[in-house]
Amino acid sequence: MSSKHRSMPSLNSDKAAEDFVATADLTQYDLSGFKPMHFEIEPKGTALNMRLPASLLAAVKAKAKVKGIPYTRYVRMLLETDVAQMR
């Protein structure tokens, strides 16, 4: 890493990331650790209905809120990550 490159700050939500990218000069940061991003392009045509203990749903919602994303997207991300590891 060059001495002129700074480490990326922690961005704990989509809003924080959007604000950072809108104002920062990204040429001053080390982006070598970035990984390709997977964007949803497949239509979501099937629904999943689950019954969960209230405490588990509350924990999932709290974790998603910390990440700055809707809890349904967070659950889908968990499922996609787990399934991808099996491949």
Wavefront OBJ file of the C-alpha trace (Angstrom):
o trace
v 0.000 0.000 0.000
v 1.401 3.354 -0.978
v 1.927 5.900 1.790
v -0.465 8.265 0.007
v -3.355 5.799 0.271
v -5.554 5.876 3.339
v -7.536 2.984 4.791
v -11.242 2.925 4.076
v -13.419 4.064 6.977
v -16.049 1.743 8.427
v -19.385 2.372 6.731
v -22.179 0.789 8.727
v -25.113 1.526 6.455
v -26.044 2.131 2.830
v -26.632 5.807 3.692
v -23.159 6.185 5.203
v -21.619 4.590 2.102
v -23.611 6.837 -0.234
v -22.563 9.947 1.693
v -18.912 8.887 1.723
v -18.773 8.140 -2.010
v -20.528 11.420 -2.810
v -17.926 13.497 -0.978
v -14.649 11.535 -0.891
v -11.791 11.509 -3.396
v -11.524 7.736 -3.847
v -8.077 8.024 -5.475
v -6.721 8.708 -1.979
v -7.902 5.338 -0.606
v -6.564 1.798 -0.881
v -9.277 -0.138 -2.735
v -7.186 -3.306 -3.245
v -9.199 -5.282 -0.693
v -12.525 -4.687 -2.413
v -14.403 -7.676 -3.826
v -16.853 -7.770 -6.725
v -20.417 -7.008 -5.707
v -23.353 -9.241 -6.564
v -26.373 -7.297 -7.753
v -29.853 -8.777 -7.835
v -30.904 -9.178 -11.445
v -33.038 -12.283 -11.134
v -36.708 -11.457 -10.570
v -38.144 -12.553 -7.244
v -41.298 -14.416 -8.142
v -41.575 -16.867 -5.266
v -42.409 -16.095 -1.666
v -41.261 -17.844 1.494
v -43.483 -17.861 4.558
v -41.783 -18.802 7.833
v -42.904 -18.996 11.417
v -40.170 -17.878 13.805
v -39.941 -17.223 17.514
v -40.507 -13.513 18.147
v -37.067 -13.227 19.754
v -35.332 -14.593 16.640
v -37.221 -12.251 14.331
v -36.390 -9.313 16.597
v -32.701 -10.276 16.552
v -32.721 -10.545 12.739
v -34.414 -7.150 12.414
v -31.900 -5.586 14.825
v -28.934 -7.025 12.910
v -30.370 -5.813 9.589
v -30.927 -2.341 11.047
v -27.271 -2.166 12.121
v -26.281 -3.066 8.560
v -28.693 -0.450 7.194
v -30.758 -2.841 5.094
v -34.314 -4.233 5.257
v -34.552 -7.425 7.279
v -35.991 -9.375 4.343
v -32.915 -8.519 2.252
v -30.699 -9.512 5.178
v -32.406 -12.926 5.457
v -32.059 -13.419 1.681
v -28.353 -12.499 1.893
v -27.841 -15.077 4.647
v -29.537 -17.760 2.556
v -27.575 -16.842 -0.585
v -24.267 -16.890 1.307
v -24.988 -20.268 2.859
v -26.087 -21.827 -0.421
v -23.058 -20.365 -2.258
v -20.722 -22.000 0.281
v -22.243 -25.403 -0.534
v -21.431 -25.091 -4.244
l 1 2 3 4 5 6 7 8 9 10 11 12 13 14 15 16 17 18 19 20 21 22 23 24 25 26 27 28 29 30 31 32 33 34 35 36 37 38 39 40 41 42 43 44 45 46 47 48 49 50 51 52 53 54 55 56 57 58 59 60 61 62 63 64 65 66 67 68 69 70 71 72 73 74 75 76 77 78 79 80 81 82 83 84 85 86 87
